[in-house]
Amino acid sequence: MSAQKSKNKLLTSEQKTTNKQLASERIFVEHSIAGLKRFRILSNRLRIHNFDLYDKILGVCAGLWNFNLANSLILLVKTTLINPPFY
C-alpha cells in the first residue's frame, strides 16, 4: 500500500521513492486489466456458474490480448524500420 500524506505531515523522500516504484509496477497490471476488459464477454457480468468454463474464457481472452500486444509491437518495429522518424 502506498504511503499517503496527512494534513500536517509531508511524505519523506524515501516514501515518495517507494510510492513511485509501486506506481510504476501497478501501471502494468492496470493496463493488462484494461486490455482484458476490451473483450465484451469479460466486461459484462457473466452468469456462468461453471468456473472451469469461466477460467477457459479468461485464458482465451488473455491469450488474444497477449497476441495483440506482440503483433502491435512487431508492427511498430517494422514501420519504424521502414519509415524511420525524421529528426
Backbone hydrogen bonds, N-H to C=O, Kabsch-Sander energy under -0.5 kcal/mol:
donor,donor_aa,acceptor,acceptor_aa,energy
6,S,9,K,-1.3
16,K,12,T,-2.2
17,T,13,S,-2.1
18,T,14,E,-2.4
19,N,15,Q,-2.5
20,K,16,K,-2.3
21,Q,17,T,-2.2
22,L,18,T,-2.5
23,A,19,N,-2.4
24,S,20,K,-2.1
25,E,21,Q,-1.6
26,R,22,L,-2.6
27,I,23,A,-1.7
28,F,25,E,-0.5
29,V,25,E,-0.9
30,E,26,R,-2.5
31,H,27,I,-2.3
32,S,28,F,-1.9
33,I,29,V,-2.4
34,A,30,E,-2.2
35,G,31,H,-2.2
36,L,32,S,-2.1
37,K,33,I,-2.0
38,R,35,G,-0.8
39,F,36,L,-1.6
40,R,38,R,-0.6
42,L,39,F,-1.4
43,S,39,F,-1.5
44,N,40,R,-1.9
47,R,45,R,-0.5
49,H,47,R,-0.6
51,F,49,H,-1.0
54,Y,50,N,-1.9
55,D,51,F,-2.4
56,K,52,D,-2.0
57,I,53,L,-2.5
58,L,54,Y,-2.6
59,G,55,D,-2.2
60,V,56,K,-2.4
61,C,57,I,-2.4
62,A,58,L,-2.4
63,G,59,G,-2.3
64,L,60,V,-2.5
65,W,61,C,-2.4
66,N,62,A,-2.5
67,F,63,G,-2.4
68,N,64,L,-2.4
69,L,65,W,-2.5
70,A,66,N,-2.5
71,N,67,F,-2.5
72,S,68,N,-2.4
73,L,69,L,-1.9
74,I,70,A,-2.1
75,L,71,N,-2.6
76,L,72,S,-2.0
77,V,73,L,-2.3
78,K,74,I,-2.6
79,T,75,L,-2.6
80,T,76,L,-1.9
81,L,77,V,-2.1
82,I,78,K,-2.4
83,N,79,T,-2.7
87,Y,85,P,-0.6
